[in-house]
Amino acid sequence: MGTSTNARRRILRLLAAGGLLLGLTATLTGGLASCSAGRKAPQEGSRPLTKAELDRLAGMRARNFADGRVGVHGTVGPENRQTTVDGWVDWQRQLVYLSVSDGATNKGLVQSFPGVIAIRPGALPDAAPAPESARRSAAPGASADPQAVPAGKPPLTPPADGWRVRPIRLDDDEQRPLDNLVTFLFLLARKEADPAGPLGELRNQWVRKDTFDGAPVDVLLGPALPPQAAPSPAPSSAAPSAAAPASGSAAPDTSAEPSASAGGSASAATAPRTEATIAPTGDAAATGTADPTGTAAPAAASTSPQPSPDPKSLEANGGAVGYWLNGGGALVRLETVLGSGLPTTIDLQRGQRHEFVRTAAIGGRDNAPSEITKAEAKVLAQLRQRNLKARGGEITVTMPVMPGALRTAKGWLDWPRRLAYLAVRDVDDESYDVLMHADRTGVAVRKTGKRVPEKPPLPAPTGKWEQAGWVELSASGEITDLDYLMYEALSLAAGVPDDAEHIRKHGRRLRVDLLDGKPVGVFELPTAVEANVPAGLARMRYWVDNSGVLKRLELRTATGGFAQLDLTFDKRPPTLPTKVK
């Protein structure tokens, strides 16, 4: 996959925030330090790479991709204010999973795929046993006991609650160390080896010999971004390619089933161009910590324009990175700087290849898309009839919202009367709490200015309801993700079956999963406008149990993550208000 000029500039900014130029200090210290404009000469004792060393460096990313999944452990920040990260990167699944701690009060979990990051602040939960899939599919060379997760690493099955999701941002003035770190980890692998010709033209350096876990390694200085092979001749400006995307277009969200061909290219790791992410101001810049709660601090602004670096320099190719390579070409450690005041050292633990589960907030367990069978199509065609017969019940909603917040809701859904009534809570800011009422014509919300009860009050309060019709919302473009989710939920009951043949032809079974310990099928039923969307990338997902009734409805939100609406039918819903005033 090629790398656009804009994408490469964003990654350059990732590793060269505020004009920072990277390099290795004297070989006796082995640490990273910024190079001033007057200190660009190679360190004493360093030299250009030999052909064998260049070949090892060129093959490093392809070796990482072939190995697939490794443990990672390291630190971000200066010694007196370090943040520790511990977990795994799975390059073939395009997924990073980390526990993050500053050694004091700030702790959290992080999962990410290219373009999107999910953060769960708070104390780390107890380790969970390995998923069954891990025990079935542990590859040769993986840990002998998949359940033996080393201390400090996150649980293989992540907790279901508390995840905040947002797009990764690398293109503004906010310093977001976690965004920089996970993006950098994705850049370390791709299917093909780096082009040795263009790589050899850069100012790579052999720095020294060292040891890692008792084995000899070579420490090489190379680029953060793989150099690009010579491009094909550009088309004539008189006949631009119709297939070329606009520079501001957003890449498709691939959270459900990331394409392996992305392979950590810079363009795959670039954040999607969505609405601005505004995060609370933190002190990451002042303290030099990675801020596991996900807050951001303004990056130091450059006081004068920076000259363009020499195209052959490492600075022009994302910045310099110290790569520790063993004799087989495997990367075992890297050293770099992820922003002003954030020196970073990451060890790659190639023996720790535990298989972990993607959190439901960014798509859940891996998909294995297949065509819908005739039997499944018949069940899905009768889904709305069975839902109507089930009448409805209690619903629970978990929804990530921009700019990295989390909202939850509880209430009831009455399918025969086409009514829903919810109490919606913002986990972090009760001023966003509302009561919500929806029916076949539209939706109404009532702002309370304080924490709403766990379930909405009955009878419903009067006054202060803000109402909007579904047609009005759709035409105005102001429909929210929660509005959309409730509209779809209300529509999933009818007295007549749907077209089974249409469902079989256009729908997909994504996987078989478990919900509350019971097997369910997870399906996509793409709309007409999603006819050409790859499997796993439709906006809605339908979780259907063996009785043919909907148990969960999932929505891909503007954050890049997923909202879930879960239904329980133990008790019929109370008599809900037909209208609110």
HUKA-V652319 format. One record per residue. N is the residue number from 1. SS is DSSP state (H for helix, E for strand, - for the rest). D_FIRST is the distance of its C-alpha to the first C-alpha in Angstrom with 2 decimals. Layout:
N_SS_D_FIRST + N_SS_D_FIRST
This chain:
1_-_0.00 + 2_-_3.75 + 3_-_6.69 + 4_-_9.63 + 5_H_13.06 + 6_H_14.50 + 7_H_12.13 + 8_H_12.79 + 9_H_16.40 + 10_H_16.62 + 11_H_15.49 + 12_H_17.91 + 13_H_20.48 + 14_H_19.90 + 15_H_21.11 + 16_-_23.39 + 17_H_25.27 + 18_H_28.29 + 19_H_27.47 + 20_-_27.60 + 21_-_26.86 + 22_E_26.35 + 23_E_28.01 + 24_E_30.10 + 25_-_33.83 + 26_-_36.35 + 27_-_35.74 + 28_-_38.81 + 29_-_37.35 + 30_-_33.73 + 31_-_32.65 + 32_E_30.18 + 33_E_31.64 + 34_E_30.71 + 35_-_31.37 + 36_-_33.52 + 37_-_33.25 + 38_-_36.13 + 39_-_34.81 + 40_-_31.80 + 41_-_33.40 + 42_-_32.26 + 43_-_34.37 + 44_-_37.34 + 45_-_36.66 + 46_-_32.93 + 47_E_31.61 + 48_-_28.55 + 49_-_26.66 + 50_-_27.98 + 51_H_25.82 + 52_H_26.12 + 53_H_25.11 + 54_H_22.10 + 55_H_21.01 + 56_H_21.53 + 57_H_19.52 + 58_H_16.58 + 59_H_16.79 + 60_H_17.35 + 61_H_13.99 + 62_H_13.80 + 63_H_17.47 + 64_H_16.93 + 65_H_14.51 + 66_H_17.06 + 67_H_19.89 + 68_-_18.42 + 69_E_20.95 + 70_E_23.15 + 71_E_25.76 + 72_E_25.45 + 73_E_28.49 + 74_E_28.99 + 75_E_30.40 + 76_E_29.41 + 77_-_32.00 + 78_-_35.09 + 79_H_37.54 + 80_H_40.03 + 81_H_37.61 + 82_-_34.93 + 83_E_32.89 + 84_E_32.17 + 85_E_29.10 + 86_E_29.19 + 87_E_27.14 + 88_E_24.04 + 89_E_20.28 + 90_E_18.75 + 91_-_15.18 + 92_-_14.95 + 93_-_16.44 + 94_-_14.55 + 95_E_18.07 + 96_E_20.32 + 97_E_24.12 + 98_E_26.58 + 99_E_30.22 + 100_E_30.95 + 101_E_34.40 + 102_-_36.10 + 103_-_39.09 + 104_-_41.26 + 105_-_41.06 + 106_-_37.38 + 107_E_35.52 + 108_E_32.80 + 109_E_29.97 + 110_E_26.30 + 111_E_23.56 + 112_E_20.06 + 113_E_16.71 + 114_-_13.81 + 115_-_15.53 + 116_E_18.97 + 117_E_21.76 + 118_E_25.05 + 119_E_28.08 + 120_E_31.43 + 121_E_34.02 + 122_-_37.20 + 123_-_38.68 + 124_-_36.75 + 125_-_38.08 + 126_-_39.55 + 127_-_37.31 + 128_-_36.93 + 129_-_37.01 + 130_-_33.87 + 131_-_32.68 + 132_H_33.86 + 133_H_30.34 + 134_H_29.99 + 135_H_33.16 + 136_H_32.19 + 137_H_28.72 + 138_-_29.08 + 139_-_27.33 + 140_-_29.27 + 141_-_29.36 + 142_-_29.26 + 143_-_32.25 + 144_-_35.42 + 145_-_36.39 + 146_-_33.57 + 147_-_36.06 + 148_-_36.83 + 149_-_34.59 + 150_-_35.42 + 151_-_37.17 + 152_-_35.07 + 153_-_32.07 + 154_-_31.55 + 155_-_32.99 + 156_-_30.84 + 157_-_31.66 + 158_-_31.19 + 159_-_34.02 + 160_-_33.74 + 161_-_35.08 + 162_-_34.47 + 163_-_30.70 + 164_E_29.59 + 165_E_26.09 + 166_E_24.29 + 167_E_20.94 + 168_-_19.64 + 169_-_20.61 + 170_-_19.52 + 171_-_20.48 + 172_-_24.26 + 173_-_27.31 + 174_E_27.71 + 175_E_27.21 + 176_-_25.68 + 177_H_25.49 + 178_H_24.31 + 179_H_21.29 + 180_H_20.52 + 181_H_21.20 + 182_H_19.09 + 183_H_16.04 + 184_H_16.71 + 185_H_17.13 + 186_H_13.71 + 187_-_12.32 + 188_-_14.37 + 189_-_12.40 + 190_-_9.37 + 191_-_9.91 + 192_-_10.08 + 193_-_12.54 + 194_-_12.09 + 195_-_13.13 + 196_H_16.86 + 197_H_17.90 + 198_H_16.28 + 199_H_16.92 + 200_H_20.49 + 201_-_21.14 + 202_-_20.89 + 203_-_24.05 + 204_-_23.42 + 205_E_26.72 + 206_E_28.51 + 207_E_30.62 + 208_E_32.91 + 209_E_33.62 + 210_E_34.16 + 211_E_34.60 + 212_E_32.86 + 213_-_34.93 + 214_-_37.19 + 215_E_34.62 + 216_E_33.81 + 217_E_30.48 + 218_E_29.17 + 219_E_28.08 + 220_E_25.42 + 221_E_24.29 + 222_E_20.60 + 223_E_17.86 + 224_-_16.46 + 225_-_13.02 + 226_-_11.54 + 227_-_12.22 + 228_-_10.03 + 229_-_11.26 + 230_-_13.47 + 231_-_12.03 + 232_-_13.68 + 233_-_16.89 + 234_-_16.70 + 235_-_18.50 + 236_-_22.08 + 237_-_22.85 + 238_-_25.50 + 239_-_23.13 + 240_-_20.04 + 241_-_17.38 + 242_-_18.34 + 243_-_14.90 + 244_-_13.62 + 245_-_13.86 + 246_-_16.59 + 247_-_15.98 + 248_-_17.91 + 249_-_16.50 + 250_-_15.72 + 251_-_12.76 + 252_-_14.31 + 253_-_15.99 + 254_-_14.88 + 255_-_17.85 + 256_-_19.51 + 257_-_17.12 + 258_-_13.75 + 259_-_11.03 + 260_H_10.84 + 261_H_7.38 + 262_H_6.56 + 263_-_8.36 + 264_-_9.35 + 265_-_6.64 + 266_H_8.82 + 267_H_7.69 + 268_H_8.21 + 269_H_11.41 + 270_-_12.70 + 271_-_15.84 + 272_-_16.37 + 273_-_18.73 + 274_-_21.85 + 275_-_25.46 + 276_-_26.44 + 277_-_26.93 + 278_-_30.39 + 279_-_31.30 + 280_-_34.76 + 281_E_35.44 + 282_-_35.52 + 283_-_36.47 + 284_H_33.30 + 285_H_33.41 + 286_H_37.06 + 287_H_37.03 + 288_-_33.76 + 289_-_33.00 + 290_-_29.89 + 291_-_31.96 + 292_-_31.42 + 293_-_32.73 + 294_-_29.65 + 295_-_31.58 + 296_E_30.31 + 297_E_32.11 + 298_E_31.70 + 299_-_29.99 + 300_-_32.29 + 301_-_31.99 + 302_-_31.91 + 303_-_35.30 + 304_-_34.25 + 305_-_31.23 + 306_-_29.19 + 307_-_28.62 + 308_-_25.17 + 309_-_24.35 + 310_-_24.25 + 311_-_20.72 + 312_-_21.53 + 313_-_22.64 + 314_-_20.97 + 315_H_21.72 + 316_H_19.41 + 317_H_16.49 + 318_-_17.04 + 319_-_20.46 + 320_E_22.12 + 321_E_22.04 + 322_E_24.63 + 323_E_23.17 + 324_E_25.90 + 325_E_25.07 + 326_E_27.60 + 327_-_28.60 + 328_-_26.16 + 329_-_23.15 + 330_-_22.92 + 331_E_22.39 + 332_E_25.57 + 333_E_25.81 + 334_E_24.07 + 335_E_25.80 + 336_E_24.57 + 337_E_25.70 + 338_-_24.02 + 339_-_26.17 + 340_-_29.67 + 341_-_31.99 + 342_-_29.48 + 343_E_29.30 + 344_E_27.34 + 345_E_27.74 + 346_E_25.90 + 347_E_27.02 + 348_E_24.92 + 349_E_27.41 + 350_-_26.11 + 351_-_29.21 + 352_-_28.78 + 353_-_26.47 + 354_-_28.19 + 355_-_26.62 + 356_-_26.83 + 357_-_26.79 + 358_-_24.64 + 359_-_27.11 + 360_H_28.04 + 361_H_27.27 + 362_H_23.50 + 363_-_23.79 + 364_-_26.02 + 365_-_25.87 + 366_-_23.00 + 367_-_22.98 + 368_-_23.63 + 369_-_23.60 + 370_E_26.18 + 371_E_28.29 + 372_-_31.43 + 373_-_34.54 + 374_H_37.67 + 375_H_39.48 + 376_H_36.82 + 377_H_36.72 + 378_H_40.50 + 379_H_40.37 + 380_H_37.80 + 381_H_39.85 + 382_-_42.80 + 383_H_40.95 + 384_H_42.41 + 385_H_45.85 + 386_H_45.79 + 387_H_44.59 + 388_H_47.50 + 389_H_49.87 + 390_H_48.58 + 391_-_49.54 + 392_E_47.22 + 393_E_47.55 + 394_E_46.26 + 395_E_42.69 + 396_E_40.61 + 397_E_37.51 + 398_E_34.92 + 399_E_32.58 + 400_E_30.15 + 401_E_30.44 + 402_-_29.15 + 403_-_29.19 + 404_-_29.08 + 405_E_32.48 + 406_E_33.82 + 407_E_36.41 + 408_E_38.43 + 409_E_40.98 + 410_E_43.81 + 411_E_46.09 + 412_E_46.93 + 413_E_45.76 + 414_E_48.48 + 415_-_47.08 + 416_-_50.39 + 417_-_51.02 + 418_-_47.37 + 419_E_47.70 + 420_E_45.72 + 421_E_47.03 + 422_E_45.11 + 423_E_45.50 + 424_E_42.22 + 425_E_41.81 + 426_E_39.42 + 427_-_39.29 + 428_-_39.32 + 429_-_41.27 + 430_H_44.15 + 431_H_44.53 + 432_H_41.74 + 433_-_43.65 + 434_E_44.78 + 435_E_46.57 + 436_E_44.83 + 437_E_46.53 + 438_E_44.82 + 439_-_46.35 + 440_-_45.68 + 441_-_46.11 + 442_E_44.24 + 443_E_43.80 + 444_E_45.93 + 445_E_45.39 + 446_E_48.03 + 447_E_47.22 + 448_-_49.48 + 449_-_48.69 + 450_-_49.21 + 451_-_48.06 + 452_-_48.49 + 453_-_50.09 + 454_-_48.03 + 455_-_48.92 + 456_-_49.99 + 457_-_53.75 + 458_-_56.05 + 459_-_57.54 + 460_-_54.80 + 461_-_55.84 + 462_-_56.83 + 463_-_55.75 + 464_-_52.66 + 465_E_50.35 + 466_E_47.63 + 467_E_46.93 + 468_E_44.36 + 469_E_44.00 + 470_H_40.87 + 471_H_40.90 + 472_H_41.41 + 473_H_38.54 + 474_H_36.12 + 475_H_37.20 + 476_H_37.02 + 477_-_33.54 + 478_-_35.18 + 479_-_34.87 + 480_-_33.68 + 481_H_31.72 + 482_H_35.11 + 483_H_36.70 + 484_H_34.06 + 485_H_34.45 + 486_H_38.24 + 487_H_38.22 + 488_H_36.25 + 489_H_38.54 + 490_H_41.64 + 491_H_40.47 + 492_-_40.14 + 493_-_43.79 + 494_-_45.60 + 495_-_48.62 + 496_-_47.02 + 497_-_44.17 + 498_-_40.81 + 499_-_39.53 + 500_H_38.63 + 501_H_37.15 + 502_H_34.80 + 503_H_33.70 + 504_H_33.19 + 505_H_31.13 + 506_H_28.83 + 507_-_29.00 + 508_E_27.18 + 509_E_28.44 + 510_E_25.88 + 511_E_28.01 + 512_E_31.54 + 513_E_32.29 + 514_E_35.39 + 515_E_37.00 + 516_-_40.22 + 517_-_40.37 + 518_E_40.41 + 519_E_37.84 + 520_E_36.03 + 521_E_33.50 + 522_E_30.49 + 523_E_29.67 + 524_E_27.64 + 525_-_29.49 + 526_-_27.10 + 527_-_28.87 + 528_H_28.89 + 529_H_26.27 + 530_H_23.96 + 531_-_24.42 + 532_-_20.78 + 533_-_19.40 + 534_-_17.80 + 535_-_20.26 + 536_-_20.69 + 537_-_19.69 + 538_-_23.06 + 539_-_25.10 + 540_E_28.12 + 541_E_28.85 + 542_E_32.32 + 543_E_33.91 + 544_E_36.87 + 545_E_39.52 + 546_-_41.53 + 547_-_44.15 + 548_-_41.69 + 549_-_41.89 + 550_E_39.12 + 551_E_38.85 + 552_E_35.77 + 553_E_33.79 + 554_E_30.37 + 555_E_28.68 + 556_E_25.20 + 557_-_26.24 + 558_-_25.08 + 559_-_24.39 + 560_-_21.52 + 561_-_24.06 + 562_E_26.67 + 563_E_30.38 + 564_E_32.84 + 565_E_36.20 + 566_E_38.36 + 567_E_41.64 + 568_E_44.76 + 569_-_47.68 + 570_-_50.39 + 571_-_52.38 + 572_-_52.61 + 573_-_51.69 + 574_-_54.69 + 575_-_55.92 + 576_-_53.33 + 577_-_54.29 + 578_-_53.82 + 579_-_53.30 + 580_-_53.22 + 581_-_55.14
